[in-house]
Amino acid sequence: MPTININNTSFYYELAGSGQPLVLIHGYTADSTAWGPLPDLLTKHLKVLRLDNRGAGQTQDDGRALSAELMP
């Protein structure tokens, strides 16, 4: 499981493909799986990064109040 530690939280992410980069950021109550098959299609032409925001999917909630400053 690929993770990166930012602001004392371990964020889950997936990086695939090659070419121009594209970052997929899901909505408030979703996680990185919400994109369904789209990332696999995009990786044929782009380098795609998708991640789980704090408290979603495979990224844990560390209990701090969410704020723009804490977003990766």
C-alpha positions as a printed Julia matrix, in Angstrom:
72×3 Matrix{Float64}:
   0.0    0.0     0.0
   1.76   3.22   -1.12
   1.57   6.01    1.43
   3.2    9.37    2.03
   3.41  11.12    5.39
   2.2   14.75    5.33
   1.45  16.82    8.46
   1.75  13.7    10.66
  -0.83  11.75    8.62
  -0.11   8.8     6.33
  -1.98   9.4     3.05
  -2.81   6.52    0.69
  -2.2    7.19   -3.0
  -1.91   5.46   -6.36
   0.36   6.68   -9.18
   0.21   5.09  -12.63
   0.78   5.82  -16.29
   3.16   8.17  -18.02
   2.97  11.51  -19.75
   1.44  14.76  -18.52
   0.4   14.57  -14.84
  -3.24  14.57  -13.74
  -4.35  14.63  -10.08
  -7.76  13.15   -9.25
  -9.22  14.47   -5.98
 -12.5   12.93   -4.88
 -15.46  14.69   -3.25
 -16.21  15.09    0.43
 -17.71  11.7     1.31
 -15.93   9.55   -1.3
 -12.51   7.93   -1.6
 -10.13   7.19   -4.47
 -12.24   4.23   -5.6
 -15.07   6.64   -6.54
 -13.38   7.19   -9.89
 -14.24   3.63  -10.94
 -12.56   2.55  -14.2
 -11.7    6.12  -15.28
  -8.09   6.16  -13.92
  -7.23   2.99  -15.84
  -8.47   4.59  -19.06
  -6.59   7.84  -18.37
  -3.27   6.11  -17.65
  -3.02   5.12  -21.3
  -2.14   8.76  -22.06
  -1.43  10.48  -18.72
   0.44  10.02  -15.42
  -2.47   9.78  -12.96
  -2.26  10.4    -9.22
  -5.27   9.59   -7.08
  -5.36   9.74   -3.31
  -7.59   9.35   -0.3
  -8.13  12.59    1.6
  -7.77  12.7     5.37
 -10.37  10.43    7.0
 -11.44   8.8     3.71
 -10.73   5.36    2.28
  -7.3    4.1     3.34
  -6.15   7.42    4.85
  -6.81   7.67    8.57
  -8.4   10.56   10.41
  -5.94  11.76   13.06
  -8.69  13.52   15.04
  -7.68  17.09   14.24
 -10.32  19.45   12.93
 -10.17  19.64    9.15
  -8.9   22.86    7.63
  -7.44  24.07    4.35
  -4.03  24.25    6.04
  -4.09  20.5     6.76
  -4.91  19.47    3.19
  -1.99  17.88    1.29
